[in-house]
Amino acid sequence: MPVIWTAAEARSADREAAERGIEASWLMEAAGGAVARAVVRRGARAVLVLAGPGKNGGDGLVAARRLASAGLKVSLYCGGRMPSVLQEAALRCGARVVEETEIEGVLAGIDLVVDAMFGTGLARPLEAPWTRVVDYVRSANAPVMAVDLPSGVETDTGAFMGDAVMAAVETVTFQALKPAHLLEPAASMTGRVWVADIGLPERIGQEMALISAEEFEWEGLGREPGAHKYSAGRVLVVGGSRPYAGAPVLAALAALRSGIGYVEVFVPGSVEPGLRTLASLPLVIRSGDEAGDGTLLASDALAERLRAARAIVLGPGLEASAALVRLVRSTGMPTVVDAGAFSGWKAIGKPVWPSSVFTPHAAEAASLLDLPTSWVEGHRMEAVRKLGEVTGGVVILKGRHTLVAAARGAVAVNLAGGSELATMGTGDVLAGVVAALLARGWSTWDAARAAVLWHGMAGEIGRRTLGCFSVTAGDVAETLGAAVRALVEGARPAEWPEVLS
């Protein structure tokens, strides 16, 4: 399974390689060879290689030499630097160095631009002449293959350093993924990602890890012979309001589709009659006292239902009061803290909640951290870690490439699912899946990671069946059975990185 290295972990791997006697030139030869193979695989016949001054540029020069030796038409731009040994080797094999004034003309006759300007070591925005070169390439709308990373992005955050960043159709990275391949906005600029083994020491990344289906016992979700509805898990969904009556129903439906035998929905009294019109749903619907604004009150009736559950979803479609959050938290029951429950948790002083799984999107995470949403969007890995520490539980930071973090340890990254999930109610479905796994006895860490993968795969199946724009939250819930079957059979997310052989 591909691993993920931060910039510091990649540098550490380079140092360990040197200590083992692995020459940097050998690694550069292997990296450049991998890029050349990817170019040939793509079918390009004429390429422009943009080679920067560091190791990334060296990889590009090796690729240029190999491609020229293979008979491709290779143009090479090196930023006007003095010739190097690697550049001269590429020229002897047939590559041609071009000046900046020639680039626009060259772009009219090439199939591919190889971006080997700057890789993981870049710490500041691109400067001239590279900014002008980026403008030429973007104006020509030329396809780009990035070497390790698109030049101009921060390795560990995925943020852009300035405006001079080129979107790639493919990226060839070495030995391990980097956070920027998975974090926006850079993730949308990398295209298809290939991981090439170049002989660096194998090591597990300590900061981030991909969520893989192989980590979980999906077959264990099946019901035992002789099981009955109570033994197959009990989930209680506490939520709903007059404008958002459907939210707890979606969470409950998802829990049922995830194998739970008995699901109750507990809503404010004024919401109950509307839910009963959904007679086709096999749900137990209960109601409790509400405040004048329609919000649910903590009550003995609710406390009784909380004690009977094996996992709780708190918050879908509901503005939970401080008293309501205190009541649920006092049970010690595994709880998915969602949507409208966040404000109530803040109101009681943000106490640690070890049995919890929080499920915010970026704006909700920003509110929980008292930080701007723009900061969370630009520092997703740091934000989800902070939330893990603050909550004391497990946090699912929703969005493209959803992140999962606990109070300590690596951040887990989910690659399943795409923009088909960007529609109302899919977060409620996710909350129901998490609760179903918690009710079956899974740890909060495993339940959160498995749920985001399962939920994302259901979205992908829906996209293939209905198209990206037609998938609803109900479709995602209905597809959960097919998704877990696909996971058992070894299916991987559509964006799963490929190994470059």
N, C-alpha and C positions, 0 to 999 in steps of 0.2 A: 504494500500500500504506500502511495506517495506520502512523504513526510513534509513538514513545513519548517523552514529555518528563518529566523529573523536575520537582520544584517549582521548582528554580533555573532550569532551561531554560525553563519556562513564564514565569517572571518576566522572563527575558532577552528572550523573544519579545515580551512586553508593552512592555518598554523600547524595543526596536527599532521596534515599531509607532509608539510616540510620537515617536521620532526621525524617522520617515518622515511625520509629520503625521497619523497615524491617531488620531482622538480616542477616548478611553476610552469616551465615551458611544456612539459608533458601534459599538464592539465589544459593549457591553452590549446595545444594541438588536438586534444580530445574534444574540447568544447567547439572549436572551429570546425572540426570534422562533423560534429553533430548538426551544426547549423547548415553546413553544406549538404548533408543528407536530406535535411528538411526542405531545403530549396529545391533540390532535384525531385524529391517526392511530390512537391507541389506542381512540378512540370514547367517551372520557369526556364526560359532560355537566355534571357538578357536581364542582368541585375545591376543595380547601383548599390554599392556597399558604402555606408557612411561610417568611417572608423575613427573613433575618438582617441584621446591620448593615453588612456589607461588600459587595464586588462580587458575591458569590454571591447575596446578598439582592437586589441591584439587578437581576440577571438574572431572579430570581423575580418582581419587581415588574413588569418589562417583560412577562414572560409573562402575569401576571395581567391587565394592561391589554389585551393582545391577545386573550386568551381571553374576557374580558368583552365586548369589542367584537364578537367572533364569536358572541355570544349564549349562552355558557356561564354557568352559575351559579358565581360565583367568591367564595369566602370567603378572607379575607386576615388572617393573624396576623403581626404585626411585633415581637413581644416587648415590647409596651407602649411603644415609642419614639415620639418626637414625629413628626408627619407630615412626609414629605419630598415633594419635587417629584414623584418617581416614584410615590409612594403616592397623592398627590392625583390624578395623571393616571389611575391605575387606578380610583380612586373615581368620577371623572367619567364613565368608560366603563361603570360599573355594578357594579364589584367592591364587596364589603361588608367592612369591617374588623370583626373579632370580637375579643372579649376572651378571656383564658385561661379564664375561668369558662364560656364558651360552647362551647369546643372539643369537649368530649365530645358535646354535642348535635349540633353540626355534623357530626361524624364519622359519625353515624348516617344522614346523608342525602347523602353524597358518594360519587363513584366512584373518586377518586384523590387522594392527598396528594402535593404537589410539595415535595420537600425542598430548599429553597434557603436553608438556615440558614447553613452554613459550608462552604467549599470547600477548595481547595488551600492556602490561607493559614493554616489553623488550626494552632496550635502547642500547645494544651492541651485537656484534656477539656471537654466541654460543661458549662455551669453553668446554674443556675436563671435564668429560667423554662424554658429550652429542655429541660433534663432532664425536667421534668414533662410537657412537651408530647410528648416522645418516649414517655413512659410511656402517655399517653393514646392515641397512635396504635397502639402495640404492643398495648395492651389491646383496642382495637377491631379488631385484625387487618386494618387498612385497607391496600390496595395503595399502594405508594410509588413515585414516580419521582424519582430523585436528579438534582440539577443538578451536573454535573461529577464529584462523588464523594458517596457517602453521608456526611453530616456526622458528624464524630467519628473519622475514620480518618486515619492518617498517610499523606501522599501517596507518600512514597518507600519505605516499608516494608510498607504494607498492615496495620499493626498498629492495634488499637483504642486510642484515647485515652479510657479510661474505659469504662463500660458502656452509655452512652446512644448506641447506634448502631442505626439502623433498616435492615432489609433492604429492598432495592429490587427491584421486578420489572423495571424498566428504568432505565438511566442514560444521560443525554445529556451527553457531554463535548465539549470544544471544541478543534478543530484537531488534537489529538493525544491518544492514550491516556496515562494516567499509570500509574506502577508499581503503585499500589494496585488498579487494575483487574485486575491479573494475579497479584498476590502475596496469599497467604492471611494472615490470615483475611478480609481485605476482599474478595478476589475472589469469595467465595461470597455476598457481600452486594450485588453490583452488578447482578445480573440481566442482561438483554440490554443490551449496550452499543452505543450509537449515537455516531458521531463526526460532528460538524457543523463545516463550514468557516465561520468567522466573519470571515475576512479578515486573520488574523494572518500575518506573513511566513512563508513556507514554509522549513523548516529540518529537517535530519536530527538526531534525538536522538543524543547522544554516549554516553549511559550504557547504554541498553537498545535492543534492536531485535527485532521479530518475525521468526520463521523463516518464510519464504515459499517455496512450491514453485518459483516462478519463478527462484530463485537457482541451481538445480541442473540439470544436463544428464541428466535421467532416461533419455532415449533412449540415452545412452551406456552404459547398463548391459547392453544387449543383447549377445549373443555374436556375434563376427565370423564371417563365412562361413569355413569351414575350421578353426574353433576346435576344440580338444580339451580334455579335462578338466583338464589341467595348465595350459594357456594361459588358461583361464577363471578362474584364481585359485586359490590354495591357502591354506587356513586351518587352523591347529592350535589345538585347544581343550585346555588343560591344566587338569584339574579332577577332581571326583568324590571321593566318600568313601563309606563304607558306608551312612550315613544318607541321603546326598544323591547317589545315583548318577545320578538323572535330570537334574540341573542341566546338566552338560556336554553331554548329549544334546540338550537344548532349544537350547542355544547353537549346536551343530553343525547341527541341523535348520534353524534360522533362517538360518544362513550359506548353506546349500544353497538355501533358498527365496529368498534374496537374490541368486541367480545364480552362486554360486561352484561351480566344477567339481569340486573335490577337497577334502574335509574329513577331517581326522584328529582322533580323540579320544585323548588320552594320560591314563591313569588309574592309580591304584595297582593292584598286581597282584590284590588281593582283590576289587576292584570289577569287573574285566574279565569274569568268567563271567556275572554278572548282565546286563551290557550286551549280551552276545552273544545273549541271548534275544530281543532286539529285532531279529530278523533282517530285518524289512521295511525297516529304515533303511539306506540306502546309505552307511554310514560305514566308514572304516578305523579299527579300534579297536586301540590298542597299550597296553601296560602297562609299568610300571617298578617299581623297588624301593620298598618302603615301610618306615616306621618301625614300632615296636611298636604305636603307637596308630592305625596305618592311614594316616598322612599320607604323601604322596608325597615321595620323596627326589630331590635333584638327582643326575643320573647321566649317563654318556656316551651311553646310549641316548636319553635325552631331548634332550641337546645336539644329537645328530644330527638328530632330527626338527625341532628349532627352526630349524636351519640350512636345512632344506628348505622351510620355510613362507614365505609372503609377508605374513602377519599372524597374530598370536597373541591368543588369549583366555586370560587367566590368572586362575583363582580360582573359577569356578562350582562350588559344592558342595565346595570344597577349602580346608583351612586351610594356606596356603602358608608354608613355613619361610623364614627369612632367606636360607639358601643357595639355595633354589629361586628366590626373587625376584632374587637376584644373578645367577644363571645366565641367566634370561630377559632381564633388563635388559642384560646384557653383549652380547647379540646386536645391539642397536641396532634391532631389528625393530619396526615399528609394533605396539603392544600395547594391548589393552583390559584394564585392571587392574580386576578386579571382585571383589566379595564377600570371599572368603577370602584374597585376595592383599593386602588392606590391612594386616593385622597384620604380615605379613612385610616390607612396605615400611617400616612404622614401625620394625621391629626393626633395619633396617640404617641407621637415622638419617634417614629421609625425604629421600633425595637427589633432586635434580631429575631429571625423566625426560621429556625433550622429545618423545620419540616415543610418548608414552603418551596414552591416554584413560581417565581414572578415572570410575567410574560409581556413586558412593555414593547411598544414600538419606539422609534427615536424620540418623538415628541414627549411621550409618557416617561421615557427614561430621563430626558432632560428635566422634567418636572420633579422626578424623584431625587435627582442629584442637585437640583437648584442651579442648573447650568443652562446655557442657551442650546436650543436644538441644533444649531449649526455646529457647535462644539462636538456634540455627540455624533453627528453625522460624519465629522472629520476625524474622530478619534474613537471609533467603534470598539476596538479591542480594549482600550483603556477604560472606556465607559462601562462595558459589561463587567470588567474586573472590579471597578469601583462599586458597582451595584451588588456584585457578589459579596464584597466585604461588608457593605452597609446592611444588606438584608440578612446575612448569615445563612442564606439558603442557596438555591440554584436560580440563576437568571437566564431567561431566553430573550435575547435582544433581537426582535423580529426585523425583517428586511431582506434584501437580496443577500444570499449567503448568511443566513441566520447564525448568530453566535450564541454559545451556551457557556456559562462560567459558574463556578462555585466560589466559595470564600477564598480558596487557595487552589493553585494548580493551573494547568494549561487551559486555554480557551479552546473549545471544540467548535469546528466550523462545519456547517451543513451546506452541501452543494445541490441538494435536491430541490426542485421547485423553481418557478420563475415568475414572470409577471402575471401569469394566470391566477396567482394567489392574491394579486393586488385588487381585491374586491371585498365589499362589506361581508362580514361574517366568517371569513376564513380564520381569523384569530380565535373566534369562539369555537370553531371546529378543532383547532389545535389544542385549546384548553381541555376539551373533552377527551382527546386522545391521551394527553398527559395524565389526566385523572384516571383513565381506564388502566393505564400501566401501574400507577401508584396503588390503585385498588387491588391489583393482582400481586402486590408485594414487592414491586420493583423499587429500587432506591430512587431518590429524587434525581440524582445525577444520571443514572441510566434511563429513567423514564423520560427526562427532558430531552436527552440526546436522541434516543430511539424515536420519540414522538415527532421531532422536527424532521427527521429523515423520512419516517412513514408518511407524515402529512405532505411533505414535499413530493414524494413519489406519487401520491394520490393526485396531486396537482398536475404532475407531468402526464399521467395517464389520461386525465381529463382534457388536457391540452391536445394530446394526440387524437382523442376521440371527437372533441367538440370544437377545437380551435381555441387559441389563446383568449379571444375576447368574449367567448360564450360560456366559459366555466363560471359557475356560481359556487357559493359556499356549500350549498346542498349537494352539488355534484361531487365536490371533494369528499364530503362525508360518505356519500354513496359508493365512492370508489375505494374506500379504505380496504375493503376485503381483497380486491384485485391487487392493490398495492402491496399488501403484506405477502400475498402469494408470489408476486414478482420478486420481492426481496428474498424470500426463501429459495427461489429458483436462481438467485445470483445476479439479478438485475442491478445496474449501477445508475446513479444520476446521470442525466444527459450531459452535464458539464464536467463529469469526472475526467481528470487529466489523463492523457495517454502517455505511455512510456515510448520514447523514441528509440527504436532498435537500430 
